[in-house]
Amino acid sequence: MRSTKEPWKDGNSLARLLLDDPIDSVRDAWIQDQQYRAGRYRAAAASDET
């Protein structure tokens, strides 16, 4: 879901993605992206605590 050719699409919500593609084609990539973002958030929060 991270685009080097079209970075403006990186912030699209699942609802926006579904306007272009059926849910079955974006679900796994969207879940992986949310897990990636959550991991980065947790890592940043943990580094702020030290």
Phi and psi in degrees as GROMACS dihedral restraints (atoms count N, CA, C in turn):
[ dihedral_restraints ]
;  ai    aj    ak    al  type     phi  dphi    fc
    3     4     5     6     1   -86.5    20    10
    4     5     6     7     1   119.2    20    10
    6     7     8     9     1  -103.6    20    10
    7     8     9    10     1   127.7    20    10
    9    10    11    12     1   -88.3    20    10
   10    11    12    13     1   -27.0    20    10
   12    13    14    15     1   -83.7    20    10
   13    14    15    16     1   -31.7    20    10
   15    16    17    18     1  -134.1    20    10
   16    17    18    19     1    67.3    20    10
   18    19    20    21     1   -63.3    20    10
   19    20    21    22     1   -21.2    20    10
   21    22    23    24     1   -65.1    20    10
   22    23    24    25     1   -15.4    20    10
   24    25    26    27     1   -85.2    20    10
   25    26    27    28     1   -11.3    20    10
   27    28    29    30     1   -61.0    20    10
   28    29    30    31     1   -29.9    20    10
   30    31    32    33     1   -90.6    20    10
   31    32    33    34     1     5.1    20    10
   33    34    35    36     1   -65.0    20    10
   34    35    36    37     1   140.0    20    10
   36    37    38    39     1   -76.8    20    10
   37    38    39    40     1   165.7    20    10
   39    40    41    42     1   -60.3    20    10
   40    41    42    43     1   -38.5    20    10
   42    43    44    45     1   -60.2    20    10
   43    44    45    46     1   -40.9    20    10
   45    46    47    48     1   -67.9    20    10
   46    47    48    49     1   -41.8    20    10
   48    49    50    51     1   -61.3    20    10
   49    50    51    52     1   -35.4    20    10
   51    52    53    54     1   -71.8    20    10
   52    53    54    55     1   -13.9    20    10
   54    55    56    57     1   -69.1    20    10
   55    56    57    58     1   -26.5    20    10
   57    58    59    60     1  -101.6    20    10
   58    59    60    61     1   -31.9    20    10
   60    61    62    63     1  -136.0    20    10
   61    62    63    64     1   148.4    20    10
   63    64    65    66     1   -68.5    20    10
   64    65    66    67     1   153.5    20    10
   66    67    68    69     1   -56.9    20    10
   67    68    69    70     1   -36.7    20    10
   69    70    71    72     1   -62.4    20    10
   70    71    72    73     1   -26.0    20    10
   72    73    74    75     1   -87.3    20    10
   73    74    75    76     1   -14.6    20    10
   75    76    77    78     1  -117.7    20    10
   76    77    78    79     1   -13.8    20    10
   78    79    80    81     1   -56.5    20    10
   79    80    81    82     1   -53.7    20    10
   81    82    83    84     1   -64.0    20    10
   82    83    84    85     1   -41.9    20    10
   84    85    86    87     1   -65.4    20    10
   85    86    87    88     1   -39.0    20    10
   87    88    89    90     1   -66.0    20    10
   88    89    90    91     1   -43.1    20    10
   90    91    92    93     1   -61.8    20    10
   91    92    93    94     1   -45.7    20    10
   93    94    95    96     1   -61.2    20    10
   94    95    96    97     1   -39.4    20    10
   96    97    98    99     1   -66.3    20    10
   97    98    99   100     1   -39.8    20    10
   99   100   101   102     1   -65.7    20    10
  100   101   102   103     1   -38.0    20    10
  102   103   104   105     1   -66.4    20    10
  103   104   105   106     1   -39.6    20    10
  105   106   107   108     1   -61.5    20    10
  106   107   108   109     1   -46.9    20    10
  108   109   110   111     1   -63.7    20    10
  109   110   111   112     1   -41.2    20    10
  111   112   113   114     1   -63.5    20    10
  112   113   114   115     1   -40.5    20    10
  114   115   116   117     1   -63.0    20    10
  115   116   117   118     1   -42.0    20    10
  117   118   119   120     1   -65.2    20    10
  118   119   120   121     1   -39.6    20    10
  120   121   122   123     1   -63.5    20    10
  121   122   123   124     1   -45.7    20    10
  123   124   125   126     1   -63.1    20    10
  124   125   126   127     1   -41.3    20    10
  126   127   128   129     1   -64.0    20    10
  127   128   129   130     1   -40.9    20    10
  129   130   131   132     1   -66.6    20    10
  130   131   132   133     1   -41.3    20    10
  132   133   134   135     1   -64.7    20    10
  133   134   135   136     1   -39.4    20    10
  135   136   137   138     1   -66.8    20    10
  136   137   138   139     1   -37.7    20    10
  138   139   140   141     1   -72.9    20    10
  139   140   141   142     1   -26.4    20    10
  141   142   143   144     1   -72.1    20    10
  142   143   144   145     1   -25.6    20    10
  144   145   146   147     1   -75.3    20    10
  145   146   147   148     1   -20.2    20    10
